[in-house]
Amino acid sequence: MGRTNKILHSNIKEEDNKTILALAEILKEKEKDKLSTEALFHQPETLIIIKMILTKYEKDETDIYVLTKYLSNLKSFMQTIMQGQPEDFNMIPLLKKISYNLECEEYYKNTFVMKVGEEGKDFYVILSGTVSVLVPKVISIIMTEKQYLKHLKKLHYYKEKHLLERTYFNNCLLYPNIKLDQITKEDIKKKKKKKHKEEEDYHNNIYINNNNEEEEEKYLDFESEDFTLEKYISEINASDIKEEKYESIEVKIVGYYKVIDLNQGSSFGEIALINENQQRTASIFVKEESIFGILSTESYKKSLKSIQEINKKKDIEFIFKTKLFNDMSIYFFTQNYWNYFTHTKMVFGDVLFNQNDERKEIYFIQDGEFKLTSYQLSHKKINLIINQLGNINFEKNDYADIGKSIDLPLSYAKKGDILGTGDIIYDNKFFCNAICTSKKSAFFSINYNIFENICKIYKGVLNNWRKLETDKKILMIQKFQNVKFTNKNSLSGEYRKEDENAVFWKGKKNDEDLNEENLIQKKYNRMQRFNTIVSNIDSSLLINRNLDVEKKKNRCFYFK
């Protein structure tokens, strides 16, 4: 009652290779036209080709492509292996590894592929044949102690360990004298006694048919032509027990009921791939000779680990592209410092850090975009920030301080940028916030204190960090030095978005009293005046907020 040896690998004929190539071409055409291939893989002819590929000595690229497409259409399998993986995890490399490790095995009729309660170790795809899924169920039945004991021995004989243990524990208070160890040890003792007796009889030229053999003849023979699954279920469920009038009580035994028959193209056992030491929740009985594609848990874990190592290597190479850690080897960095990095994902609108938050981490942007904006910045605060960044006095101009705060868009951080450097820090706090402006973003982060300790140990990292901070501070100072004043009256009115990177200030002037023609003309004149003013201004750096100022202090900021 078990697995046979693996199917011997066979030499594939040239005609068979042509058949595989033809299937691959069909799959590529459907992929190109974005058509589903699910129905194709349910056809018996396609499954014969899959079986043909699995029996090859070495799988080539075409074989792997076909198997990858086949596995991607097994919904329950895909849902299982995607558990615990990131949403954007690329499954194709993993499926290719799995395809290479898929094997082919054959089971005889009236055997069990697995039994409930056993440790799951493999995932199965039915390439040919039919199996039945049997699930445990509790049955109330009236029997004597002798009948109950006989039933327990029957379960032990059929190697239904899970059913035996559950049945015993359901009724251990009813029959305290019956011990589970008795049943299993008694069987071992009988086997030893039988062997010893046979040896004695052999030497004495005597043949004695003992009681144990007579008892075993009453059990079902799985190799008999009369054997059926229905008879086996009837045996396990004690359907043949005759109720006796005396010394009978109701007991609860655990038997089987058939849930469904699985045919060619179905799969089962996928939970074993992701849950270590997971017990089988059902028994699988082979109704007719069947061939399975099989993936062992060990092979799956090796495949997954291999892909994870490749992804990890790519992530570490990304960190090294920043050139901060170039003075140490990748191997040394991986062994000692990689575990300090955390990978995080964000979506549009998520906040990376807020203005006035303390600098606790350094961020390495892996993907996406973050907008940096300072809110409620005063003229005085800008001077203080610039002085701290580079000890440079802010360039004075002819206009007086407007006495109000403004919102100032600074820049966008994209893939490869590092946030947390001194160019956006004032008194060890961020003087701006960072908001995700792309659909999806990802970044690595490391605790700032840990990074400082690395800098103390490795002077090369410290020098690289200082150089990066210096370059970024110069850029930030230049941005702040380009902040000028202009008369607000020259920009009054309502403006339209002319450039995708520029949103202009919207004035408060009330046009409700003007008729439609005058309103259109008025807006046109305003736009003409505005276009003249900003013709020499980098519109991508224009301020993106309203300014509420008094008429006497009628000023606003813009970038030169």
Residue, then its C-alpha position, 0 to 999 in steps of 0.5 A: m500500500g504505497r509508492t512504487n519506484k520512480i518511473l524510469h527516464s526514457n529516451i524521447k523520439e524526435e517526433d515527441n520533441k516536435t510535439i513539445l515544440a508545437l505546444a510551446e508555439i501555441l502557448k507563445e501565440k496565446e501569450k502574445d494575444k493575451l489569451s487564457t491557456e487554462a482550457l488547453f492544459h485540461q485536454p488529455e493530449t496536453l497532459i500526455i505531453i507534460k508526462m512525456i517532458l517529465t520522463k526526459y533525462e534532461k529538460d531543455e528551455t522549451d520543456i521548462y517553458v511548457l511546464t512553467k505555463y502548466l504550473s501557472n494555471l494550477k490555481s490552488f498551487m499558485q495561491t499556496i506558493m504565493q502565500g507570504q510572498p510580496e505582491d510584486f514577487n516575480m513568480i516566473p523564476l521560481l516556477k522555472k526552478i520548480s519545473y526543473n525539479l518536477e518528477c514523475e511517479e506511478y502508483y498501482k491500483n488499490t493503494f494509498v498515496m497518503k493517509v490522514g495524519e501523516e506528515g505532508k512531504d510532497f505536492y501531486v498533479i494527476l497526469s493520468g488515472t483517478v483517486s478518491v479523497l477520504v475524510p475522517k468522520v465520527i460515527s456512533i455505534i453500539m458494540t461490546e468491549k470485545q467488538y471494540l477491541k477487535h475494531l481497534k486491532k483492525l485499524h492497526y492492521y490497516k495502518e490507520k494510525h490517525l483513526l486508531e488514536r482518535t477512536y481510542f481517545n474518544n472512548c478511553l473513559l468507557y474502556p479504561n482497561i484497554k490501553l493503546d500500547q497493548i494493541t501496538k505492542e501485542d502485534i509486535k510480540k505476535k510477529k516475533k512469536k510467529k517467527h520463532k514458532e515457524e523456525e521451531d516447526y521448520h526444524n521439527n518438520i512440523y507445520i502448524n497453522n496458528n490463530n494469528e494467520e486465521e485472524e489475518e485471513k478475515y481482513l481485506d486483501f488489497e490485491s484481490e480482484d474482489f477488493t473495492l473502496e466501498k468494502y474498505i470504507s465499510e470495514i473502517n466504519a465497522s458497518d459489519i458489526k452485529e449488535e448484541k443484546y448484552e454488555s453493549i454500549e454506544v461508542k464513537i469511532v472515527g471512520y471515513y467518508k468519500v468526498i470526491d474523486l479527482n481525475q486527470g489534471s487535478s492536484f492535491g497536497e500543496i499545503a505541505l510545501i509551505n507548512e513544515n510538519q503539516q499533517r495530512t487532513a485527508s487520505i488519497f486512495v488510488k482507484e486505478e493505476s495512476i501517474f503523478g507529477i510530484l514536487s517534494t517539499e525539500s525541492y520546493k524549499k531549495s528552489l524558493k531559497s535559491i530565488q530569495e538569494i538571487n533577490k537578496k543579492k540584487d538588493i545588496e548590489f542596489i545598496f552598493k550602487t550608492k557608493l557609501f559602503n565601497d570600502m568593504s567587500i560585499y561578502f563582509f557587508t552581507q555577513n555583518y551589516w545587511n541584517y540591519f536594513t529593513h525593506t518597506k513598501m508604500v503607496f500613493g499618499d503614504v508619509l515617509f516622514n513629517q516635518n519636525d520629526e527627529r532623524k531616526e533612520i536613513y532611507f535608500i529609495q529603491d523604487g517610486e517617487f517622494k515629494l519633499t515639501s516644507y510647510q509654514l516656512s518664514h523668511k527668518k527660518i529660511n535664513l537660519i536653515i541656510n546658515q546651518l547648512g553652509n554658514i552662508n548669509f542669505e542674500k538680502n533684497d530690496y523687499a521687506d520681510i512679508g511677515k508670513s509663512i509659506d509652503l515651499p516645494l523643495s524637490y522629488a526623491k527618486k530611485g537611487d536617492i538617499l533621504g536623511t542626509g544633512d541637506i534636509i535637517y535642521d537641529n537634528k529634525f527634518f525641516c520638510n516632509a516626504i510624501c509618496t507621489s507614485k502608485k507604489s514605492a519601496f525603500f531600504s532603511i537603517n537606524y541612524n545610530i547604527f549607521e553612525n557607529i558604522c561610520k566610526i568604525y570605517k573611515g571610508v564610509l564616513n568620508n563617503w557620507r560627508k561627501l554626499e552630504t556636502d554635495k546635497k547641501i550645496l544644491m539645497i543652499q542654491k535652491f534657497q538662495n534663489v528665493k526672491f520677492t516680487n510684488k503680488n499685484s503683478l501676479s494677481g488674478e486666477y491662473r491656469k496650469e501651463d506646465e505639469n510641474a507648476v501650479f500657480w497661486k490663485g488670487k482672491k479677486n472677485d469676478e462675480d460682478l463681471n459679465e461673461e465677456n469681460l471675465i474672459q477678456k480679464k482672464y486673458n489679460r492676466m495670463q498675458r501679464f503673467n507669462t511676461i513675468v515668468s518667461n525667465i523663471d524656471s516654472s518647475l520650481l514655482i511655489n505651489r500654495n496660496l499666500d494670504v497676505e495683507k495689501k500693505k505687505n503685498r509680496c510672495f516668494y518664487f524660485k528664480 
